[in-house]
Structures are given as structure tokens and as C-alpha cells.
Amino acid sequence: MKIKEVMNQVKRSYERNLANTYPSWGHLGFVERNQTFNFCSQYEKLFNNPKLSIWQEVNLNETREHMDSLIVDGDTAYLIEAKRLQSEKSVKAIEEDMVRMEKIVKKSAESEDGVLCGLKHAKKIVYVILADFWLPRQKGRAKKLAHRESFDMLCQKYDYKTIFSEEILAGGTAPVSDAEEYHLICVMKS
């Protein structure tokens, strides 16, 4: 499966990079943009197709509402959103992204102008949610696990399948943080 292959490469990339650099301050974590950048970069490396189109921060209307990333590979379009899974508020934001992506596809299919004109030519649409998740090793662990459980229930509600969910280790061997585990998650629906 393409997405699983991509996520395995994303994991290797994160682990290689985190062996050399911790690009954040303390417990702030990493901005969401790293997830989409790494995902799209690894997709392009793995499936070097001359007709492949990859766009970041895709504008959806005049209000500058955007989708995090879009990959069009032949007759398949991947709509990608990324979030830091850190609270119930972020779980709600992921749900809003799931609903919005489906509305985008529906509106694009119904309209000549379409929200994303290229989608009406796609024979297959794949919805992808990327999430990173910091899990405390001690204090606060139960609360964070509850957020993860809410996310898993949300995915079931909207028929998203978990493709990838693994802890990232700096250099592939050492924890990214002594206080927390760092996980990458990818769920999808097609």
C-alpha cells in the first residue's frame, strides 16, 4: 500500500533528522507543516511520476481557507490535513477537517468552477489525516491517552483506517525526549 510505504520513509526521515537536530524549544513540539512536508517529499521520492502534482497550503476560496496539501498522482487525488493531537480541541479540529474535505470533493464534483477543479478528473479520492502525538511517560499520560482514544473513535465514526501509528526514536534508537514519547499517526479513507 502506497501510504504505508510513504509513512515508513517519513519515519526514517524523522529519525535521521532528529538524530542530529531537535528543532524546537523544550516541550513545544514541532509545527504541523513538518508532517505534510515530510509526507509529500517522501511520496515524491518513492513514486517519481513525471505527471505527479504536489501542492502545499491549497487555497479553497477567497477567504484564504486552505487544505494543508494535495497530491494528484495520475487519476488519484490525495487530500491531506495535518494536526498536532494534543487536546480534545485538536480532535474536534480534525473532525472539522474530515467533514470539510468531503464537502470540497462534493462541491468540486457538482460545479464547473469547482473548489478544486482538478478533482473532477480524479477517479479515486483518498482522504489522509496526519497527526503527531506526544505521550508523557508519567504525569499526564492518562489524559493524553484519552485524547488518543477520542481520535480513534472519531476515525471509526468517519470510516478512516489507521495506516501507521509508531513512536519516533531519534536516530532510530534513542527517545526524542526523556519526558515524552513522540508518535506519528496516519489515517486514511478512500
Residue pairs with C-beta under 8 A, 6 or more apart in sequence:
1 163
2 43
2 46
2 47
3 126
3 128
3 163
3 164
3 186
3 188
4 163
4 164
5 46
6 39
6 42
6 43
6 46
7 39
7 163
7 164
7 184
7 186
8 164
9 42
9 45
9 46
10 38
10 39
10 42
10 184
11 164
11 166
11 168
11 184
12 172
13 38
13 41
13 42
14 38
14 168
14 184
15 168
15 169
15 170
15 171
15 172
16 171
16 172
17 23
18 168
18 169
18 170
18 171
18 176
19 170
19 171
19 172
19 174
22 170
22 176
23 30
24 30
27 134
27 177
27 179
27 180
29 84
29 86
29 132
29 134
30 84
30 132
32 68
32 82
32 83
32 84
32 130
32 132
33 56
33 68
33 82
35 82
35 130
35 131
35 132
35 184
36 56
36 68
36 69
36 80
36 82
36 130
37 56
39 69
39 80
39 82
39 128
39 130
39 186
40 54
40 56
40 69
40 71
40 80
43 54
43 71
43 73
43 78
44 52
44 54
47 73
49 73
49 74
51 73
51 74
52 71
52 72
52 73
53 70
53 71
53 72
53 73
53 118
54 69
54 70
54 71
55 69
55 70
55 71
56 68
56 69
57 66
57 67
57 68
57 69
58 66
58 67
58 68
58 69
58 70
58 116
59 65
59 66
60 66
60 67
60 104
60 115
60 116
61 115
67 79
67 80
67 81
67 100
67 101
67 104
67 116
68 80
68 81
68 82
69 78
69 80
69 82
70 77
70 78
70 79
70 80
70 116
71 77
71 78
71 80
72 78
72 118
72 122
75 121
75 122
75 123
75 124
76 122
76 123
76 124
76 125
76 126
77 118
77 119
77 122
77 124
77 125
77 126
78 126
78 128
79 101
79 104
79 105
79 125
79 126
79 127
79 128
80 128
80 129
80 130
81 94
81 97
81 98
81 101
81 128
81 129
81 130
82 129
82 130
82 131
83 90
83 93
83 94
83 97
83 129
83 130
83 131
84 90
84 131
84 132
84 133
85 91
85 94
85 131
85 132
85 133
85 147
85 148
85 151
85 185
86 133
86 134
86 144
86 147
87 147
88 147
88 150
90 147
91 147
91 150
91 151
91 154
94 129
94 131
94 151
94 154
95 154
95 158
97 129
98 127
98 129
98 154
98 158
98 160
101 127
102 127
104 115
104 116
104 119
105 119
105 125
107 114
107 115
108 114
108 115
108 116
108 117
108 119
108 120
109 119
109 120
114 120
119 125
124 190
125 190
126 188
126 189
126 190
127 160
127 188
127 189
127 190
128 186
128 187
128 188
129 155
129 160
129 186
129 187
129 188
130 184
130 185
130 186
131 151
131 184
131 185
131 186
131 187
132 182
132 183
132 184
132 185
133 144
133 147
133 148
133 182
133 183
133 184
133 185
134 144
134 177
134 180
134 181
134 182
134 183
135 141
135 144
135 145
135 148
135 180
135 181
135 182
135 183
136 144
136 179
136 180
137 178
137 179
137 180
137 181
138 179
151 185
152 162
154 160
155 161
155 162
155 187
158 189
159 189
160 187
160 188
160 189
161 187
161 188
161 189
162 185
162 186
162 187
163 186
163 187
163 188
164 184
164 185
164 186
165 183
165 184
165 185
165 186
166 183
166 184
167 181
167 182
167 183
168 176
168 182
168 183
168 184
169 175
169 176
170 176
175 181
175 182
176 182
